């Protein structure tokens, strides 16, 4: 292969793709659009929260059942007030005084513990007719009032410890054995959920989307060459291997840019959206670090197969159909994602690590879920298998590419393809 | 009988190939080349050479194997049997840089700009970026398309696109240029332009392999030809020699006298000329002398030379079975 020809093909293909509106929109427009949507939603939330914070956070309470533990209320300028977090609950003696304050906007809502509360559990919530409809339910005070009522019902009836356990019956502490079997790793439930599902899933989907997107460009470019009949001119100047390599590198670079932009945006959003989360969530940096390498290797492997089979199609639609099988194989790890997340280093995970079609996504998932469970030689070994497979795929792909590229009319049988590709 | 005076005698006489058209060095040579596609024989033991500095005509009916032969000669396809040499060496990518190809099925990137497309194709032929841009500008000027350099190919007419492709083919100044039906889709002005470019190449000592169905273009341009039929070479050699070989043993005589009355075995053509079958073993020159000695007043005298159209039709419609 002559590097100058490969570079010439790669440069032409890269520029052809990156100048397309569809590529620009997908690569830069889509993330910007999503950022815009996220920004708008976050901005709106912030606005409404600020508005709510500016509103009165005082509430009224009338205890007609005489069950509320009044020891928590303190004198505040003649009124009996319970302050918890940013909420103030004022205990009223008469309904009329409370209604006056509600009408005047001094309290946002009035809660009346009905006389037959012990039998019915009813607490009447009264709000002004000026209160917006959407804020009629689920105010932050209601959990506080529930807690107060629960505590009031237990006072002098149960020990304080028992009271605490009634209020918080179980605080789950999750642990998991390390592969060595002797250490115990403590995992917070929330973090566990995030690390074990969201992050790997997202990384995997991102990798797969970028892989299939770049491969899609390859199918498109082969179809264009065949349909425009320029293929003979190309083959009279450069070898099929040089065309194949040039297209792989050029469009791979376009795919890599896309992958980098998407990943950067995701990491940026994740880190900036929740600095607190980032400080406690173990971001799978190993998986993120290995992802570009696996993307490149996976892309070269899938790409060379896709190029060869796409060349056998008479047009873009037929080429898409022919390459669908490869895409399905690449998606396989997503189909068994539940098993992989549950047992990342089980038989299936280990097997799929060594199959070149599935290894990029599987290795990423295993690393992201539990990097300690996958041996370094498995990661390196899967890459070597991928490199070897890519080399074979390019060799066979280039021959099929030459045959397929020049094919017109009916598609030959597999035996005929094999004979000509030898 | 008085000896008549000869008023005018025009003799068109080109039976022998001129010395400057003699083949020199084989640029592209096929020796016993065969190719099969499945059970179908595309080429069957083809042997022929294209020589330096000539315009070589490759003829044959549709499906005869011309394109397959060209593809094998340019390493696009591989032969099942036989040898191919280019510039006196086995096929090699380096030597292929000295060739260019205009396929019959024209192909361009329709969304690319004309200048970009030419520069790219030049780069594929090994030109440096700057040289490719320079050559693109030069050849666009040669084919009269400088004004469309920044336009997309899809905005050009069919004829203009065809000229862009011809420019792309010639821009690397290839020592061997393979043109498959280069005149299709061109108006007479542009046909003349392409013919001029081919003639220029010959004058510069560059070789052109011309595949065409237009026999009058073959007669006008080619030094040597090969006719392929059903994968085999049925005629191969010097154009004039072939025409002579397949010509009837006849001459055409323009005279105001009645040759039949003079006892000559002749037939009067619609245009007033006489078509005379030469006696066996008689040459056209010898028979001319005999007519003059017999007192025939001759205005014009021509040996009848077969047209390539006729040779083609005769051989393809059964003569070469």
Interface residues (C-beta under 8 A of the other chain):
Chain A: X2 X4 X5 X8 X9 X12 X16 X224 X225 X228 X229 X230 X231 X232 X233 X234 X235 X236 X237 X238 X239 X402 X406 X412 X416
Chain B: X38 X71 X74 X76 X77 X93 X96 X97 X99 X100 X101 X102 X103 X105 X106 X107 X108 X109 X110 X111 X112 X120 X121 X123 X124 X125 X126 X168 X178
